[in-house]
């Protein structure tokens, strides 16, 4: 009972983390990341099982259902971070996850296996992916220019992004229904996965995600305070990578099972949802102040990776991503991580 009270009492949770040894904090973060990943994995399995029953296409599963499930950890982490007064952690988690999803996860996927290009979908959702990220940067730059007290993403921006999210989900479904390649229902899979089990996996995964995210935020904040790392740096690397593990697991599983198109849809959908769902929901809960280094470092890195991805779609007329393109995306991500720590870590004293 005392643990449950501490779990939901913000002050008690922060006090508990402040008194914990550094090694214990690292263990807590690792366990929470595992809970987030496992919880999201259960949700995805449950939702995909439901999707099989409806006969939805792989594009629907990848770009909408799977990406929505795998983005849930970022949403919980970021919304709770905003609510608990950590805007750098909240915004950095959303932007960092976009960079990790496209640079690290999709880059690795291209290196490991040939990835097909569905032009019908990517010429639509792909432009949405780049467009919403560019819109976020434009809104942030306008806030920088118009707010002398410091740029802030106001709550109306959050609600505006959530409205765009609803529009995107509707259009993604319409586009996917118009495309070819509908998934074939597998009777043996449907027979083994009962409806109650599907919902049990979804609810159980959600509980793991909520608990892991609730504990992860103060633990990561305390680590950042102790070693002198800005909270947005922690969010854009360790936390963002940890909560992006569901996308990585989904990518590996999709390639292994011979459905790499799910990986493409998942990455593109996750990027859109990180802008519209994760950052939008966080800003709607509480206005997000934008640290200066987002304009000089995080936003440029995000745009370089996303516009590189968009350029590769345009270049590959034969319908396949190249391995060197994966090397480029992964290389940009690694340079981003190295420069981030080299330029932003402050040595106490």
C-alpha positions as CSV (number, residue, x, y, z in Angstrom):
1,X,0.0,0.0,0.0
2,X,2.8,2.4,0.8
3,X,4.4,1.7,-2.6
4,X,1.1,2.4,-4.3
5,X,0.7,5.7,-2.4
6,X,4.3,6.7,-3.4
7,X,3.6,5.7,-7.0
8,X,0.8,8.3,-7.3
9,X,2.2,10.9,-4.9
10,X,4.4,13.1,-7.0
11,X,6.3,14.7,-4.0
12,X,6.9,11.4,-2.3
13,X,8.1,9.9,-5.5
14,X,10.6,12.7,-6.1
15,X,11.8,12.5,-2.5
16,X,12.3,8.8,-2.8
17,X,14.4,9.2,-6.0
18,X,16.4,12.0,-4.4
19,X,17.5,9.8,-1.6
20,X,18.3,6.8,-3.8
21,X,21.9,5.9,-4.7
22,X,23.0,6.5,-8.3
23,X,23.3,2.8,-9.1
24,X,19.8,2.1,-7.9
25,X,18.5,5.0,-10.0
26,X,20.1,3.4,-13.1
27,X,18.6,0.1,-12.2
28,X,15.2,1.7,-11.8
29,X,15.5,3.4,-15.2
30,X,16.4,0.1,-16.9
31,X,13.5,-1.7,-15.2
32,X,11.0,1.1,-16.2
33,X,12.2,1.1,-19.8
34,X,11.7,-2.7,-19.8
35,X,8.2,-2.2,-18.5
36,X,7.4,0.4,-21.1
37,X,8.7,-1.8,-23.9
38,X,7.0,-5.0,-22.7
39,X,3.8,-3.2,-22.0
40,X,3.8,-1.6,-25.5
41,X,4.6,-5.0,-27.0
42,X,1.6,-6.6,-25.3
43,X,-0.6,-3.7,-26.6
44,X,0.7,-4.1,-30.1
45,X,0.1,-7.9,-30.1
46,X,-3.4,-7.4,-28.8
47,X,-4.3,-4.7,-31.2
48,X,-2.8,-6.5,-34.2
49,X,-4.7,-9.7,-33.3
50,X,-7.9,-7.6,-33.3
51,X,-6.9,-6.1,-36.7
52,X,-6.4,-9.6,-38.1
53,X,-10.1,-10.3,-37.3
54,X,-11.2,-7.3,-39.3
55,X,-9.0,-8.1,-42.4
56,X,-7.3,-4.7,-42.4
57,X,-4.2,-4.2,-44.7
58,X,-0.6,-4.3,-43.5
59,X,-0.5,-0.6,-44.2
60,X,-3.3,0.1,-41.8
61,X,-1.7,-2.1,-39.1
62,X,1.8,-0.5,-39.6
63,X,0.9,3.2,-40.2
64,X,-2.0,3.5,-37.7
65,X,-2.7,0.7,-35.3
66,X,0.9,-0.5,-34.6
67,X,2.4,3.0,-34.6
68,X,-0.3,4.2,-32.2
69,X,0.5,1.3,-29.9
70,X,4.2,1.8,-30.0
71,X,4.0,5.5,-29.6
72,X,2.0,5.1,-26.4
73,X,5.1,5.0,-24.1
74,X,6.3,8.4,-25.6
75,X,2.8,9.8,-25.0
76,X,2.7,8.8,-21.3
77,X,6.2,9.8,-20.6
78,X,5.8,13.2,-22.3
79,X,2.4,14.0,-20.8
80,X,3.5,13.1,-17.3
81,X,6.7,15.1,-17.8
82,X,4.7,18.2,-18.8
83,X,2.3,17.7,-15.9
84,X,5.2,17.3,-13.5
85,X,6.9,20.5,-14.7
86,X,9.7,19.0,-17.0
87,X,9.1,20.7,-20.4
88,X,12.6,19.9,-21.7
89,X,12.0,16.2,-20.9
90,X,8.6,16.2,-22.5
91,X,9.5,18.1,-25.8
92,X,12.9,16.4,-26.0
93,X,11.3,12.9,-25.7
94,X,9.0,13.6,-28.7
95,X,11.7,15.1,-30.9
96,X,14.3,12.6,-29.8
97,X,12.0,9.7,-30.6
98,X,11.5,10.9,-34.2
99,X,15.2,11.1,-34.6
100,X,15.7,7.6,-33.1
101,X,12.9,6.0,-35.0
102,X,14.0,7.2,-38.4
103,X,17.8,7.5,-37.9
104,X,18.5,4.5,-35.7
105,X,15.6,2.0,-36.2
106,X,14.8,2.6,-39.9
107,X,18.5,3.0,-40.7
108,X,19.3,-0.4,-39.1
109,X,16.3,-2.0,-40.9
110,X,17.6,-0.8,-44.3
111,X,21.1,-2.3,-43.5
112,X,19.7,-5.6,-42.3
113,X,17.2,-6.3,-45.1
114,X,15.7,-4.9,-48.3
115,X,12.8,-2.6,-47.5
116,X,10.1,-2.0,-50.1
117,X,8.6,1.3,-51.0
118,X,4.8,1.6,-51.2
119,X,4.6,4.8,-53.3
120,X,0.9,5.1,-52.9
121,X,1.2,5.4,-49.1
122,X,4.6,7.0,-48.8
123,X,3.8,9.8,-51.3
124,X,1.0,10.7,-48.9
125,X,1.9,9.8,-45.3
126,X,5.5,10.5,-46.1
127,X,4.7,14.1,-46.9
128,X,2.6,14.3,-43.7
129,X,5.6,13.0,-41.8
130,X,7.9,15.8,-43.1
131,X,5.1,18.4,-43.1
132,X,4.1,18.1,-39.4
133,X,7.7,18.1,-38.3
134,X,8.3,21.2,-40.4
135,X,5.1,22.8,-39.0
136,X,6.4,22.1,-35.4
137,X,9.7,23.9,-36.2
138,X,7.9,26.8,-37.9
139,X,5.6,27.3,-34.9
140,X,8.5,27.1,-32.5
141,X,10.5,29.7,-34.5
142,X,7.4,32.0,-34.6
143,X,7.2,31.6,-30.8
144,X,10.9,32.5,-30.5
145,X,10.4,35.7,-32.5
146,X,7.2,36.8,-30.9
147,X,7.8,35.9,-27.2
148,X,10.5,38.0,-25.6
149,X,10.2,36.1,-22.4
150,X,11.2,32.8,-24.1
151,X,9.5,30.6,-26.7
152,X,6.6,28.5,-25.4
153,X,4.3,26.1,-27.1
154,X,0.9,27.3,-25.8
155,X,-2.0,25.0,-25.0
156,X,-3.8,26.1,-28.1
157,X,-0.9,24.7,-30.2
158,X,-1.3,21.3,-28.4
159,X,-5.1,21.2,-29.2
160,X,-4.4,22.3,-32.8
161,X,-1.9,19.4,-33.2
162,X,-4.5,16.9,-31.7
163,X,-7.1,18.1,-34.2
164,X,-4.5,17.5,-37.0
165,X,-4.0,14.0,-35.5
166,X,-7.7,13.2,-35.9
167,X,-7.5,14.3,-39.5
168,X,-4.4,12.3,-40.2
169,X,-5.9,9.1,-38.7
170,X,-8.9,9.5,-40.9
171,X,-6.9,10.2,-44.1
172,X,-4.5,7.3,-43.3
173,X,-7.4,4.9,-43.1
174,X,-8.9,6.2,-46.3
175,X,-5.5,6.0,-48.2
176,X,-4.9,2.5,-46.9
177,X,-8.3,1.3,-48.0
178,X,-7.6,2.7,-51.5
179,X,-4.2,0.9,-51.7
180,X,-3.5,-2.6,-52.7
181,X,-2.1,-5.5,-50.7
182,X,-4.8,-6.2,-48.1
183,X,-3.7,-8.7,-45.4
184,X,-5.1,-12.2,-45.6
185,X,-6.8,-13.4,-42.4
186,X,-5.2,-16.5,-40.9
187,X,-7.8,-18.7,-39.4
188,X,-5.4,-20.5,-37.1
189,X,-4.1,-17.2,-35.6
190,X,-7.6,-15.9,-35.1
191,X,-8.7,-19.2,-33.4
192,X,-5.8,-19.1,-31.0
193,X,-6.3,-15.5,-30.0
194,X,-9.6,-15.1,-28.3
195,X,-11.3,-11.7,-28.1
196,X,-10.9,-11.6,-24.3
197,X,-7.2,-12.4,-24.5
198,X,-6.7,-9.6,-27.0
199,X,-8.3,-7.0,-24.7
200,X,-6.4,-8.5,-21.7
201,X,-3.1,-7.9,-23.5
202,X,-4.1,-4.4,-24.4
203,X,-5.2,-3.4,-20.8
204,X,-2.3,-5.2,-19.2
205,X,0.2,-3.5,-21.5
206,X,-1.4,-0.2,-20.7
207,X,-1.0,-0.7,-17.0
208,X,2.7,-1.6,-17.5
209,X,3.2,1.6,-19.6
210,X,1.5,3.8,-17.0
211,X,3.5,2.4,-14.1
212,X,6.8,2.5,-15.9
213,X,6.3,6.0,-17.2
214,X,5.3,7.3,-13.8
215,X,8.5,6.1,-12.2
216,X,10.8,6.8,-15.1
217,X,10.3,10.6,-15.1
218,X,11.6,11.5,-11.6
219,X,14.4,8.9,-11.9
220,X,15.6,10.4,-15.2
221,X,15.2,13.9,-13.8
222,X,17.3,13.0,-10.7
223,X,20.1,11.4,-12.8
224,X,20.1,14.5,-15.1
225,X,20.4,16.8,-12.0
226,X,23.2,14.8,-10.5
227,X,25.5,14.6,-13.5
228,X,24.8,18.0,-14.9
229,X,23.0,16.8,-18.1
230,X,20.1,19.0,-19.3
231,X,16.8,17.2,-19.1
232,X,16.1,17.5,-22.9
233,X,19.5,15.8,-23.6
234,X,18.5,12.8,-21.4
235,X,15.1,12.7,-23.1
236,X,16.4,12.9,-26.6
237,X,18.9,9.9,-26.1
238,X,18.4,7.5,-23.2
239,X,14.6,7.9,-22.5
240,X,13.7,8.5,-26.1
241,X,15.7,5.4,-27.2
242,X,14.2,3.4,-24.4
243,X,10.6,4.3,-25.3
244,X,11.4,3.7,-29.0
245,X,12.3,0.1,-28.3
246,X,8.7,-1.0,-29.3
247,X,9.4,0.4,-32.8
248,X,12.7,-1.5,-32.9
249,X,11.1,-4.7,-31.7
250,X,8.3,-4.3,-34.2
251,X,10.8,-3.6,-37.0
252,X,12.9,-6.7,-36.2
253,X,9.8,-8.9,-35.9
254,X,8.3,-7.6,-39.2
255,X,11.5,-8.3,-41.1
256,X,11.9,-11.7,-39.5
257,X,8.3,-12.7,-40.5
258,X,8.7,-11.4,-44.0
259,X,6.5,-8.2,-43.7
260,X,9.0,-5.3,-43.9
261,X,6.3,-3.0,-45.2
262,X,4.9,-3.0,-41.6
263,X,8.3,-1.5,-40.6
264,X,8.0,1.4,-43.0
265,X,4.4,2.1,-42.0
266,X,5.3,1.9,-38.3
267,X,8.2,4.3,-38.6
268,X,6.4,6.9,-40.7
269,X,3.2,6.6,-38.5
270,X,5.2,6.9,-35.3
271,X,7.0,10.0,-36.5
272,X,3.7,11.7,-37.3
273,X,2.2,10.6,-34.0
274,X,5.3,11.8,-32.1
275,X,4.6,15.3,-33.4
276,X,0.8,15.4,-33.3
277,X,0.0,12.9,-30.4
278,X,3.0,13.0,-28.1
279,X,3.9,16.7,-28.3
280,X,0.4,17.8,-28.9
281,X,-1.0,16.0,-25.9
282,X,1.8,17.3,-23.7
283,X,1.3,20.9,-24.8
284,X,-2.4,20.6,-24.3
285,X,-1.8,19.5,-20.7
286,X,0.6,22.3,-19.9
287,X,2.4,24.9,-22.1
288,X,5.9,23.7,-23.1
289,X,8.8,26.0,-23.0
290,X,11.4,25.4,-25.7
291,X,15.1,25.3,-24.7
292,X,17.5,27.3,-26.8
293,X,19.4,24.2,-28.0
294,X,16.4,22.9,-29.8
295,X,16.8,25.7,-32.4
296,X,20.5,25.1,-32.8
297,X,20.8,21.4,-32.5
298,X,17.7,19.1,-32.0
299,X,15.4,20.7,-34.7
300,X,18.1,20.8,-37.4
301,X,19.0,17.1,-36.7
302,X,15.4,16.1,-36.9
303,X,14.9,17.9,-40.2
304,X,18.1,16.5,-41.8
305,X,17.0,13.0,-41.0
306,X,13.4,13.4,-42.2
307,X,14.3,15.3,-45.4
308,X,16.9,12.7,-46.1
309,X,14.2,10.0,-45.8
310,X,11.9,11.9,-48.1
311,X,14.7,12.3,-50.6
312,X,15.4,8.6,-50.6
313,X,11.8,7.9,-51.4
314,X,12.0,10.2,-54.4
315,X,15.3,8.7,-55.6
316,X,14.4,5.0,-55.4
317,X,12.4,4.6,-58.6
318,X,12.7,0.8,-58.5
319,X,10.7,0.6,-55.3
320,X,13.4,-0.4,-52.8
321,X,15.5,1.5,-50.2
322,X,19.2,1.1,-50.6
323,X,21.6,-0.2,-47.9
324,X,23.8,2.9,-48.1
325,X,20.8,5.0,-47.4
326,X,20.4,3.1,-44.1
327,X,24.1,3.7,-43.4
328,X,23.5,7.4,-44.0
329,X,20.5,7.6,-41.6
330,X,22.3,5.6,-38.9
331,X,25.4,7.7,-39.3
332,X,23.5,11.0,-38.9
333,X,21.9,9.6,-35.7
334,X,25.3,8.5,-34.3
335,X,26.9,11.9,-35.0
336,X,23.8,13.5,-33.4
337,X,24.3,11.5,-30.2
338,X,28.0,12.0,-30.0
339,X,27.8,15.8,-30.6
340,X,25.0,16.1,-28.2
341,X,27.0,14.7,-25.3
342,X,30.2,16.4,-26.4
343,X,28.6,19.9,-26.6
344,X,25.9,19.8,-23.8
345,X,27.2,17.9,-20.8
346,X,28.3,20.2,-18.1
347,X,30.9,19.1,-15.6
348,X,29.7,20.1,-12.0
349,X,32.2,22.3,-10.2
